[in-house]
Amino acid sequence: MFKLRIPLDRIAALTDRYSDRAKDDALAKPVAAARAGGFLTKSEFLSLCEWKSPRTRPRCAANDEAYIREITALALSPSTSSRLAIESLTLLSGVKWPTASVVLHFCHRDPYPILDFRALWSLTCPVPATYSFPFWSSYTTYTRELARKLGWEMRKLDRALWQYSKDHQKSDA
């Protein structure tokens, strides 16, 4: 299902050219707070949602603070299954699988990939019409294994996949 388009000997150079580091750096505070507290506040949640897709901010902002805390505490708990973690986040208004993956990617203690058309393209995988847990599970397993093989953290792999697509994918994607 997944096959890396990038030759392994060329992938490392991509992370140095990743162009959205400032966006990543802006998440340092909310991510640290979520990891320390085990949940996201509304403000932290909105920062992550906006990082992924600014256009979803109004829908994400409609969520109640207490509900955000409750759902993100469940999703970020080390004892929560992967399926419950990703799918529970989609109960929040404005959150679909890609945004839920961002919350897990940055805030969960376990390594999770970001579900993004660029990363999928770099892995020769078309974006499915609808996401499902079996797809998510396969994608997570593949990227974890690839990161392990490279000796990288998931964030470094995600940056490389994103940058390769940005450099090589035609704009009609």
N, C-alpha and C positions, 0 to 999 in steps of 0.2 A: 504494500500500500504506500509506503514511504521509501524514497530513495534520494539520498543527498545529491544535489546537482553540482555541488562544489567539490573539487578535488581536495582531499584531506590536507594535502601539503600547502594549499592556498587559503584555507579557512581562517587561520590565525590572523592574517593580515587584515581581514575584514573588520575585526573588532576595534582596531585602532582608528578606522575611518568612520565608525558609527557616528552619525551626525546629530543625534538628539540627546546627547549627554546632559545638556542643561535641563531638559524636561525630566530626565531621570533624577538629577540632583535635587530638583524641587520636591521630590517625593521622600527624601531622606527623613524628614521629621515625622510625617504621618506613618511611614513604614516602621520606624523605630518605636513609635508610640503603640502601634497595633501589635507589634511583636512583644513588647513589654507588658501591655495590658491584656492581650488576648482577644481584642475586639477593635472595631473602628468606631470613632465618633462620627457624627454626620459630616462634620467639616473634613475629616480625614477621608471618609468614604467618597465625598464629592471630589476631592483632589485626585483620587485614583480613577474615578469615573471620567473626569475631564481629561486626564492624561490619555486615556484610551480613545474617547470620543466626545469632544466638547459639545456636540449637538444633543447629546443625551442629558445634559445637565438639568434642564427643567423637569424631566421625568424622574431623574434620580433625586432631585431636591424635594420631590413630593413625598418621599419616604419619611416616616416619623423617626425621630432620634432613637427612641427606645427600641423600635423594630430593627433599625440598622444595627444597633449594639447586639441585640439578641441573635439575629441571623449571622452576623459576622463572628460572634463568639462561637456559635455552633460550627461554622465553616472553618474557623482557624484552630479549633480544638485538636490536639494531637490524637485524640481517640476517635475522631470522626472519620468515617470511611471517605475515600476519594469521591465516590458517587454522591454521598450526602453533602460533602463540602461544596462541590461545583453546582449541584442542582439546587441546594438551599439558597445560594446566592441569587439564583435566577428568580426567586420569589420576590425580590426587591424590585420595585418599579424602575424601569429604565435599564435593568441589567439583563443582558442576554449572555450567552456562553463566552463570547470574547471578553466582555468586561469582567465577568466572574473569573475568568482565567487570569486577568491582571491582578485582581485582589489576591488570588492564591499565589501567583508568581512572586509578588513583592512581599506579602505578609505571612504566608504559611512557612512553617519551619521545614517542611519537606519541599524538594525541588519540583516546581510545576512550570510547564512552558506557557507562553502566551499564545492564545489561539488567534492567529492573524493571517490574512490572505497572503502577506509577504512571506511569512515563515512557511506556510503550506506550499507556496510556489517554489521556494528554495528546496523543498523536499519532494518535488514533482507530484504533489497531491492537489487535485482541484478542490475548491471550496465546496463542501457538500450543500445541497439545497436546505437541509436542516441538520443541526448538530444533534448528536445522541451520545449517551454515555459510552457505548462500545467504541465509537469513533474517538472520543476524548481519551478513553483508556489506552487505546492503541497508540495514539499520538503521544501521550504522556510516557508510555513505556519506551517508545522509540527514541524520544528526545532524551530521556534519562539515560538510556544506554549509550547514546551518542555522546552526551556530556561526560559520562564515565569513561568512555573510550578515549576521549580527548584529554581527560583530566581537568575538565573545566567545571565551573559553577554554571547553573542554568542561565543566569543573566548574560554571561559571556556568549553562550551558544545562541541565545535569543537575539542578541545584538548582531551576531555574524549572519544569521539567517535573514534577518530584516535588511541588513546592509547589502547582502548579495542580491536580493530581489530589487532593492532600490536601484542598484547599479546595472542590473541586467534585464529586468522584466519590462516588457513594452507597456506603455501607458494604457493600453486598451484592456488591461486585466481587471 
